[in-house]
Amino acid sequence: MTLRDETPADVGAIHDITVAAFAPLELSGHTEQFVVQALRAAHALPVSLVAEVDGQPVGHIAFSPVTLSDGTPDWYGMGPVSVLPAHQRQGIGKALIHEGLARLKALHARGCCLVGHPGYYRRFGFENAPDLSLDGVPPDVLFALSFEGRLPRGTVTFHPAFMATGPASEISEDGRTAA
């Protein structure tokens, strides 16, 4: 397996990987591929990695800036994380997460947060942060990982691209899709 930065040639494969990875998940709104598209169009993907097996893309992870209401700067959101179903449970997602977090640290990020399955993300050092919230999200699925030991307080706001619900021919710099 090889991990590398996303290139323009990967856009179609990343779309297909994301669709396939989230297709069986009942809790998904099945819009994750549109979120990645909108983040890319808004130039809000400082870390976007592809996992390859035998030269073929099989996984992807995205990291984008988040805003914290307490003013803490340099925090990022992880997601979506996508691995083709035939390649899941082989350590690809784990490798993408570890490499992505290392890349964030190299960018002098102060931490990372995500919305995810409570049984999975703790193994990477993420924890529920009682003083952190995300509108409309139960606290047991909101996780944070501080790279400097102090968790922020207040409300997390993910990039507006996370509101993307469909393909768009035009996506504005703030990540919102245009009809």
C-alpha positions as CSV (number, residue, x, y, z in Angstrom):
1,M,0.0,0.0,0.0
2,T,1.2,3.5,-0.8
3,L,-0.1,6.7,0.7
4,R,0.2,10.0,-1.2
5,D,-1.3,13.4,-1.8
6,E,-4.3,13.6,-4.0
7,T,-3.7,14.7,-7.6
8,P,-6.1,16.1,-10.1
9,A,-6.1,12.7,-11.8
10,D,-7.6,11.2,-8.6
11,V,-10.8,13.2,-8.6
12,G,-13.0,10.6,-10.3
13,A,-11.6,7.7,-8.3
14,I,-12.0,9.6,-5.0
15,H,-15.7,10.2,-6.0
16,D,-16.2,6.5,-6.7
17,I,-14.4,5.3,-3.6
18,T,-16.5,7.7,-1.4
19,V,-19.8,6.6,-3.0
20,A,-18.9,2.9,-2.6
21,A,-17.6,3.3,1.0
22,F,-20.7,5.0,2.3
23,A,-23.4,3.2,0.2
24,P,-24.1,0.5,2.8
25,L,-24.3,2.9,5.7
26,E,-27.8,3.6,6.8
27,L,-26.8,6.6,8.9
28,S,-25.2,8.3,5.9
29,G,-27.0,10.9,3.9
30,H,-24.9,9.6,0.9
31,T,-23.6,13.1,0.2
32,E,-20.0,12.6,1.3
33,Q,-18.7,12.7,-2.2
34,F,-20.3,16.1,-2.7
35,V,-18.7,17.3,0.5
36,V,-15.3,16.3,-0.8
37,Q,-16.1,18.0,-4.2
38,A,-17.1,21.2,-2.4
39,L,-14.1,21.2,-0.1
40,R,-11.8,20.8,-3.1
41,A,-13.6,23.6,-5.0
42,A,-13.3,25.9,-2.0
43,H,-9.5,25.1,-1.7
44,A,-10.3,23.9,1.8
45,L,-8.4,20.6,1.7
46,P,-4.9,21.2,3.2
47,V,-4.5,17.5,3.6
48,S,-6.2,15.1,1.1
49,L,-4.6,11.7,0.9
50,V,-5.1,8.7,-1.4
51,A,-4.2,5.1,-0.5
52,E,-3.2,2.9,-3.5
53,V,-2.9,-0.9,-3.7
54,D,-1.1,-2.2,-6.8
55,G,-1.2,1.3,-8.3
56,Q,-5.0,1.7,-7.9
57,P,-6.7,4.2,-5.6
58,V,-8.6,2.3,-2.9
59,G,-9.0,4.8,-0.1
60,H,-9.1,8.6,0.6
61,I,-9.1,10.9,3.6
62,A,-9.9,14.6,3.8
63,F,-8.9,17.2,6.4
64,S,-10.4,20.7,6.4
65,P,-10.2,23.7,8.7
66,V,-12.8,24.2,11.4
67,T,-13.8,27.2,13.4
68,L,-14.1,27.1,17.2
69,S,-16.3,29.6,19.0
70,D,-13.6,30.1,21.8
71,G,-11.3,31.5,19.1
72,T,-8.8,28.6,19.3
73,P,-7.0,28.7,15.9
74,D,-5.5,26.0,13.8
75,W,-7.9,23.1,14.3
76,Y,-9.1,20.8,11.6
77,G,-11.9,18.4,10.9
78,M,-11.3,14.9,9.7
79,G,-13.5,13.4,7.1
80,P,-14.8,11.8,5.2
81,V,-12.6,8.7,5.4
82,S,-13.4,6.3,2.6
83,V,-12.1,2.8,1.7
84,L,-13.5,0.6,-1.0
85,P,-15.5,-2.2,0.6
86,A,-13.3,-4.9,-0.9
87,H,-10.3,-3.3,0.8
88,Q,-11.9,-2.6,4.2
89,R,-10.6,-4.2,7.4
90,Q,-7.1,-4.4,6.0
91,G,-5.6,-1.4,7.8
92,I,-6.0,1.1,5.0
93,G,-8.3,3.5,6.9
94,K,-6.0,3.2,9.9
95,A,-3.0,4.1,7.8
96,L,-4.8,7.0,6.2
97,I,-5.8,8.4,9.6
98,H,-2.3,8.1,11.1
99,E,-0.6,9.7,8.1
100,G,-3.2,12.4,7.9
101,L,-2.7,13.3,11.6
102,A,1.0,13.4,11.1
103,R,0.6,15.7,8.1
104,L,-1.6,18.0,10.2
105,K,1.0,18.1,13.0
106,A,3.6,19.1,10.3
107,L,1.4,22.0,9.4
108,H,1.5,23.1,13.0
109,A,-2.1,22.3,13.6
110,R,-3.2,22.4,17.2
111,G,-5.8,19.6,17.0
112,C,-8.4,17.7,15.0
113,C,-12.1,16.9,15.6
114,L,-14.5,14.6,13.8
115,V,-18.0,13.1,13.9
116,G,-17.7,9.3,14.0
117,H,-18.4,5.9,15.5
118,P,-17.8,5.9,19.2
119,G,-16.1,2.5,19.1
120,Y,-13.6,3.3,16.4
121,Y,-11.8,6.7,16.9
122,R,-10.6,6.3,20.5
123,R,-7.9,4.0,19.3
124,F,-6.3,7.0,17.6
125,G,-6.3,9.2,20.7
126,F,-9.6,11.0,20.0
127,E,-11.9,11.5,23.0
128,N,-15.3,13.0,23.6
129,A,-14.8,16.6,24.7
130,P,-17.5,17.6,27.2
131,D,-16.8,21.3,26.7
132,L,-17.1,21.0,22.9
133,S,-20.3,20.8,20.8
134,L,-21.5,20.7,17.2
135,D,-25.0,21.8,16.5
136,G,-27.3,18.9,15.8
137,V,-24.7,16.3,16.7
138,P,-25.0,14.0,19.8
139,P,-22.0,14.5,22.1
140,D,-21.1,10.8,22.0
141,V,-20.2,11.0,18.3
142,L,-18.2,14.2,18.5
143,F,-14.5,13.6,19.1
144,A,-11.4,15.8,19.5
145,L,-7.7,15.2,19.6
146,S,-5.4,18.0,20.9
147,F,-1.8,18.0,19.6
148,E,-0.8,20.2,22.5
149,G,-2.8,18.8,25.4
150,R,-5.6,21.3,25.8
151,L,-9.0,20.7,24.3
152,P,-10.9,23.8,23.1
153,R,-14.3,24.8,24.5
154,G,-17.4,25.9,22.7
155,T,-19.0,25.1,19.4
156,V,-17.2,23.6,16.4
157,T,-18.2,24.8,13.0
158,F,-17.1,22.7,10.0
159,H,-16.5,24.2,6.6
160,P,-19.7,25.3,4.8
161,A,-18.9,22.6,2.2
162,F,-20.2,20.0,4.6
163,M,-23.7,21.3,3.7
164,A,-23.3,20.1,0.1
165,T,-26.1,17.8,-0.9
166,G,-25.6,17.2,-4.6
167,P,-23.4,17.7,-7.5
168,A,-22.8,21.3,-8.5
169,S,-21.6,22.8,-11.7
170,E,-20.4,25.8,-9.7
171,I,-19.2,25.8,-6.1
172,S,-18.4,29.1,-4.5
173,E,-15.2,29.8,-2.5
174,D,-17.1,29.3,0.7
175,G,-18.0,25.8,-0.4
176,R,-21.7,26.3,-1.0
177,T,-23.2,24.7,-4.0
178,A,-24.9,26.7,-6.6
179,A,-27.9,25.4,-8.5
